[in-house]
Structures are given as C-alpha cells and as structure tokens.
Amino acid sequence: MADSIPFKQTLHVRDTCLCLHARRAARALGRRFDEAFRPLGITNGQFSLLASLNRPEPAKMGAVARLLVMDRTSLTALLKPLEQRGLVAIDVDAEDRRGRRLRLTPKGRRLLARALPIWERTHAEVESLLSGDQPDALRQSLRALE
C-alpha cells in the first residue's frame, strides 16, 4: 500500500514526541494534584485559578486567561462552579464596563489558605521524583517552550 507508514515510525513518534510526553506528564501531574485537592472539593485547575486571583487588586479576566493559557470561554467555565460556591466574585470593570474583574471572596481566601499546604506537600513529593537540579531545569525548559 503506497500510503502506509512503517510501524517503526509509530514507535519513533511514541518515543520522541515532545508534545506526547508533555501531555502524558501533564495528565499524570493533574491526576496527582486532583486527588490531593479532592478533600477540599476542588481540582488542580481550580486551585491554579484561585492562586492566580490572590493579588492586591481584582484581576482583569483577559489577564487571568493569558496567565493560565486558556481562552475566555474555558476560563468562564472554570469560574462558574467557584462563583456558585462563593469562592470567586466577578465584577464589572469600573474602567471598562464591558470588561470583568475577578477576585477572591473571603471564603475563597480561606479555601486557598487550606489548599496551599496540600499543594506544597504534593509539589515536594513530585519534585522528589526528580534528582538534583532537574526540577529547575525542567521548569526552565518548559518556559522556553511557552
């Protein structure tokens, strides 16, 4: 068959594809942190969002979407359950009435304070799987790909 690809090419992709390996690692990390945060009723994505809102002034929605590398529609979907639980407030931007500002509520700050030690412990466990300066090298390499 003229359009068939040898199986060795499939194996080559499996063994060398940076995108595949990054996705597999991201999924494994996500599952680990999801399990750690389960007692608090949040996911690792929700933790990242809550942590990104821990700032002195309410954040513009677009800035948060860029930080979390997601489109506004995905950010809105991630925000909805947090807003319903009273953890996050979405306010009209006083500078631009079309925009929205996101802020942690007092309840959200309390939950984030409970989640942070869980993140620190789980993060330390993950880093312990790597040796020496590998965690820093990995972070540097991942930032280079952004």
Secondary structure, 3 states (H helix, E strand, C coil): CCCCCCHHHHHHHHHHCHHHHHHHHHHHHHHHHHHHHHHHCCCHHHHHHHHHCCCCCCEEHHHHHHHCCCCHHHHHHHHHHHHHCCCEEEEECCCCCCCEEEEECHHHHHHHHHHHHHHHHHHHHHHHCCCCCHHHHHHHHHHHHC
